[in-house]
Amino acid sequence: MPAGKNVWIHTCSYPKNEAISIMNLTRKTITEMARELRSNPTPSEKILWKYLRKRQLKGYKFLRQKPFVYEQIQDKKYFFIADFYCAQLKLVIELDGKIHDFQKEYDYQRDLVLKNLGLKVLRIKNEELVDMEEVLERIREFY
């Protein structure tokens, strides 16, 4: 393997049968991947981001598409990219579209991994965004 290269195992929001894929990536490439996701948000991500950006919730800073490396075995690194993250609250917010109806076990395992990192996970279904005040109240419960 060329110097400076690592084998990363990327787990993200894919159907269960594609939950783990192995790619040769550098950390910069993971950052670029997160940037690409930030550049192409889903309609639901755009809606929630309007309320989370610029420290609008009690001054807490939220990030979009935040990568988390949760394990390294030799030269293989395992990571997730969270939809939204607040470091001060140690809170990950995941927006769940229809695909998540078919990957409940994968989401459950992912949540366990994130919780083992000391993070709290809040899952919000896309259709819940129609009542934004209720969504924001659920987020405020983590203050």
C-alpha positions as CSV (number, residue, x, y, z in Angstrom):
1,M,0.0,0.0,0.0
2,P,1.4,3.4,-0.9
3,A,2.7,5.6,2.0
4,G,0.1,7.9,3.4
5,K,-2.8,5.8,2.3
6,N,-5.1,4.0,4.7
7,V,-7.9,1.5,4.1
8,W,-11.1,3.0,5.5
9,I,-14.3,1.1,6.0
10,H,-17.1,3.5,5.4
11,T,-20.5,2.9,6.9
12,C,-23.1,5.5,6.0
13,S,-26.8,5.6,5.2
14,Y,-26.9,2.8,2.7
15,P,-29.3,-0.2,2.4
16,K,-28.4,-3.0,4.8
17,N,-26.8,-5.1,2.1
18,E,-24.4,-2.2,1.3
19,A,-23.9,-1.1,4.8
20,I,-20.1,-1.6,4.7
21,S,-17.9,-0.8,1.8
22,I,-14.1,-0.8,1.8
23,M,-12.4,2.1,0.1
24,N,-8.8,3.4,-0.1
25,L,-9.1,6.8,1.3
26,T,-7.0,9.4,3.1
27,R,-8.5,11.5,5.9
28,K,-8.7,14.4,3.4
29,T,-10.9,12.3,1.1
30,I,-13.3,11.7,4.0
31,T,-13.4,15.4,4.5
32,E,-14.1,15.9,0.8
33,M,-16.8,13.3,1.0
34,A,-18.5,15.2,3.9
35,R,-18.1,18.4,2.0
36,E,-19.9,16.8,-1.0
37,L,-22.7,15.7,1.2
38,R,-22.9,19.2,2.7
39,S,-23.0,20.6,-0.9
40,N,-25.9,18.3,-1.8
41,P,-28.2,18.3,1.1
42,T,-31.5,16.5,1.0
43,P,-34.7,18.7,1.2
44,S,-35.2,17.6,4.8
45,E,-31.6,18.5,5.7
46,K,-32.1,22.0,4.2
47,I,-35.2,22.5,6.3
48,L,-33.6,21.5,9.6
49,W,-30.4,23.4,8.8
50,K,-32.3,26.7,8.6
51,Y,-33.1,26.2,12.4
52,L,-29.7,24.8,13.5
53,R,-27.2,27.0,11.7
54,K,-25.6,30.2,13.1
55,R,-26.0,29.1,16.7
56,Q,-29.8,29.8,16.6
57,L,-30.6,27.2,19.3
58,K,-29.4,28.7,22.6
59,G,-26.0,29.5,21.0
60,Y,-25.1,25.8,20.3
61,K,-23.0,25.2,17.3
62,F,-24.2,22.5,15.0
63,L,-22.1,20.9,12.2
64,R,-23.5,19.2,9.1
65,Q,-22.2,15.8,7.8
66,K,-19.7,15.2,10.6
67,P,-17.5,12.1,10.2
68,F,-16.8,9.9,13.2
69,V,-14.1,7.3,13.1
70,Y,-15.2,4.7,15.7
71,E,-12.7,1.9,15.3
72,Q,-9.3,1.2,13.8
73,I,-8.1,-2.4,13.3
74,Q,-4.5,-2.3,11.9
75,D,-4.8,-0.1,8.8
76,K,-8.6,-0.3,8.5
77,K,-10.7,2.5,9.9
78,Y,-14.4,2.4,10.4
79,F,-16.5,5.5,10.3
80,F,-19.9,7.1,10.0
81,I,-20.9,10.5,8.7
82,A,-23.7,12.0,10.9
83,D,-26.2,14.3,9.4
84,F,-25.8,16.9,12.2
85,Y,-23.6,17.2,15.3
86,C,-23.3,19.5,18.3
87,A,-20.0,18.9,20.1
88,Q,-21.1,20.9,23.2
89,L,-24.1,18.6,23.7
90,K,-22.4,15.5,22.3
91,L,-25.5,15.2,20.2
92,V,-25.9,13.5,16.8
93,I,-29.1,14.2,14.9
94,E,-30.0,11.8,12.1
95,L,-32.8,12.5,9.7
96,D,-34.5,9.4,8.6
97,G,-36.1,9.1,5.2
98,K,-38.1,6.1,3.8
99,I,-34.9,4.1,3.3
100,H,-34.6,3.8,7.1
101,D,-37.8,1.8,7.2
102,F,-35.8,-1.0,5.6
103,Q,-32.6,-0.7,7.6
104,K,-33.8,-0.6,11.2
105,E,-31.2,-3.1,12.4
106,Y,-28.4,-1.2,10.8
107,D,-29.6,2.1,12.3
108,Y,-29.8,0.4,15.7
109,Q,-26.2,-0.9,15.5
110,R,-25.0,2.5,14.3
111,D,-26.7,4.2,17.2
112,L,-25.1,1.8,19.6
113,V,-21.6,2.5,18.2
114,L,-22.2,6.3,18.5
115,K,-23.5,5.9,22.0
116,N,-20.4,3.9,22.9
117,L,-18.4,6.9,21.8
118,G,-20.2,8.9,24.5
119,L,-22.6,10.5,22.0
120,K,-26.4,10.9,22.2
121,V,-28.4,10.2,19.1
122,L,-31.7,11.8,18.1
123,R,-33.5,10.3,15.1
124,I,-36.1,12.4,13.4
125,K,-38.3,11.1,10.6
126,N,-38.5,13.4,7.6
127,E,-42.2,13.7,7.9
128,E,-41.9,15.0,11.5
129,L,-40.4,18.2,10.1
130,V,-43.8,19.5,9.2
131,D,-44.1,20.3,13.0
132,M,-40.8,22.1,13.4
133,E,-41.7,23.4,16.9
134,E,-42.1,19.8,18.1
135,V,-38.8,18.9,16.4
136,L,-37.0,21.8,18.0
137,E,-38.5,20.9,21.4
138,R,-37.1,17.4,21.1
139,I,-33.7,18.8,20.4
140,R,-34.0,21.2,23.4
141,E,-34.5,18.2,25.7
142,F,-30.8,17.5,25.2
143,Y,-29.7,20.9,26.7
